[in-house]
């Protein structure tokens, strides 16, 4: 009888472990991402599930342009982010890859299409949002990874502006004093970590883009993690 109960417990435990597993879009069961992008932001107050938190990535390997906030409403695109530094004849372009955290859940998008949950997504102490992305999800299956990426965290209370507030700039935050100083050079072929405020890296204090603690970033980290597979 004891052996039967032990067997049932083992089966239940195995099913629970399988149910908690999350696999990258380009991988499969048991797959370990060879390269991940780890990032986290610390807010000036507890996060609000009604607000929007975007980790945006530009994958064209050109540090002359990168993801920045859209702050005057949906007429400039999606209401939250675009790629800055494009040519004068280029159309407004949404960041080709991003993760949105809203309503308590994480969702990856590539080329505007949802592709699943990130490899890791969680909140610690109610004010630190943590992400880890399988680098292979940045591009369609089979495509080579870019040599470098450009990234920014963009936080917003709303994606639209009420009609009575038309013409006003919405509350938001992003890297740097004005939110437009994206991290321009993140190589994917080496282990490397960037912290806000490091020499030559955008800082988050002081900030003039929001008075709302739940979207006011006071620090961030971006790391490339290359795993040595057996």
BELJO-V350032 format. One record per pair of residues at least 24 apart in sequence whose C-alpha atoms are under 7 Angstrom apart, sorted by the first residue. I is the first residue (numbers start at 1). GAP is how many residues later the second one is. If there is no record, write none. Layout:
BEGIN
[[I;GAP] [I;GAP]]
END
This chain:
BEGIN
[[22;97] [23;96] [24;95] [24;110] [25;90] [25;91] [25;112] [26;110] [26;111] [26;115] [33;101] [34;192] [34;193] [35;99] [35;100] [35;190] [35;191] [35;192] [36;96] [36;97] [36;98] [36;99] [36;188] [36;189] [36;190] [37;95] [37;96] [37;97] [37;98] [37;186] [37;187] [37;188] [38;93] [38;94] [38;95] [38;184] [38;185] [38;186] [39;91] [39;92] [39;93] [39;182] [39;183] [39;184] [40;88] [40;89] [40;90] [40;91] [40;180] [40;181] [40;182] [41;87] [41;88] [41;89] [41;176] [41;178] [41;179] [41;180] [42;85] [42;86] [42;87] [42;175] [42;176] [42;177] [42;178] [43;84] [43;85] [43;170] [43;171] [43;172] [43;173] [43;174] [43;175] [44;169] [44;170] [44;172] [44;173] [44;174] [45;82] [45;168] [45;169] [46;80] [46;81] [46;168] [47;79] [47;80] [47;167] [48;166] [49;53] [49;54] [49;55] [50;52] [50;53] [51;51] [51;105] [51;106] [51;107] [52;48] [52;49] [52;50] [52;103] [52;104] [52;105] [53;47] [53;48] [53;49] [53;101] [53;102] [53;103] [54;44] [54;45] [54;46] [54;47] [54;99] [54;100] [54;101] [55;43] [55;44] [55;45] [55;97] [55;98] [55;99] [56;39] [56;41] [56;42] [56;43] [56;95] [56;96] [56;97] [57;38] [57;39] [57;40] [57;41] [57;92] [57;93] [57;94] [57;95] [58;37] [58;38] [58;39] [58;91] [58;92] [58;93] [59;37] [59;87] [59;90] [59;91] [60;86] [61;85] [61;86] [61;87] [61;88] [63;87] [63;121] [63;122] [66;84] [66;85] [66;116] [66;118] [67;28] [67;84] [67;85] [67;115] [68;84] [68;112] [68;114] [69;85] [69;105] [69;111] [71;98] [71;99] [72;95] [72;96] [72;97] [72;98] [73;86] [73;87] [73;88] [74;86] [79;80] [79;81] [80;79] [97;41] [110;28] [147;40] [147;41] [148;37] [148;38] [148;39] [148;40] [149;36] [149;37] [149;38] [150;32] [150;33] [150;34] [150;35] [150;36] [151;31] [151;32] [151;33] [152;30] [152;31] [155;60] [156;59] [171;38] [171;39] [172;37] [172;38] [172;43] [173;36] [173;37] [173;42] [173;43] [173;44] [175;27] [175;29] [176;26] [176;27] [176;28] [177;26] [177;27] [177;29] [177;30] [177;31] [178;30] [178;31] [188;36] [190;34] [190;36] [191;33] [191;34] [191;35] [192;31] [192;32] [193;29] [193;30] [193;31] [194;27] [194;28] [194;29] [195;25] [195;26] [195;27] [196;24] [196;25]]
END
